[in-house]
């Protein structure tokens, strides 16, 4: 098995698109870190409304939580960003976020 050796400052990882998943097993907390090149593939944008896990996740996002996203709709322009949720407009299926750069 090959291990990715990309390194990030802790504060830069989320903005760089690093996927951080945490959970618990019988020994305690477990974390997984995957760079934007090795993280699982996302559903196509046209399929997101039909993706049950994505819709459940989005409906449970709370104001003040940190989220990752991307500007491009295709893999050619897959620029990641990170921000804080200002409003979860669940009925409109959208978030209002404040980017880490200060823009809303």
N, C-alpha and C positions, 0 to 999 in steps of 0.2 A: 504494500500500500504506500502510495506517495503522499507526503505531507506538504501542504502549502506553507511556505515560509514568509509570506508577506507580513510585515510588522507595521503596527500603527501605535501612535500615542493613544492612551485610553480615551482622551477627550476628542480625538479625531476619528475614532473607529466608526461611530454611528453616522457621522457626516460622510464617511467614505463608503457607506453601504454595507458595513459588516453586520451580518445577521447574528444576533446574540439570543440564544434560547436558554432558559433556565428551567430547572425542574428539581424534583427530589427523588432520590432512590433510598434504599435501605441504609446507605452510609451517609446521607445528608444531601446538601445542595450539589447540583451538577450543572455545569455550564458548557455550552457548545458555541464556538465562534467560527463563522464561515465568511470568507471574503466575498465580495460581490461577484467574483468570477467562479466561485465554487459553491455558492448557495443554491438551493433547489430552484428549478425553473418556475416562473410564475405562470398562471393561466394567461391566455391571450386577453387583451383589454376587452374585446368583444364578448368574452365568456365570463367576465367577472361577476355580473349580476346573477348568473346561474351557478356560481361557485359557492356552495353552502358554507364551508369553513370561512371563506373570505367575508361573506355577508354577516355571519355570526360574530366574527372578530370585530368588524367595523361597527356593528351595533353596540358593542360593549366598550368601545374606546371612551374614556372619560376625559373631561376637560382637565388640562394640566399634565396629561401623559405625553411622553415623548414618542414621536412616530417617525418612521423613515418612509421615503417615497422616491419617485424619480420623475424628472421633467419630461423625458422622451417617451413616446409611445412605442418605440421600436428599440431593438437591441443596439442599433447603430448609434443612437443618442440616449444612452442609458445613464444619464447624469443623476447620481443620488443626491438627496438632501435630507436634512433632519430638522425637525421643528417640534413645537409644543402645541397641543390641541387647544384652541381658544373656544371653539364651538363644534359640537357634533350635531349636524343637521340631518338626523337620521331619516326624516321623511323625504328629504331631497337627495339622500344617499351621497352626502359630501361632508368634508371637514373644513373648518376654517383653522388654519394653523399659522403660528408665528415662526418664521424660519429662524434658525440659529443666528443668521446674519442680521436679524431685526426686522425683516420685512414681513407683512401679514398678507 
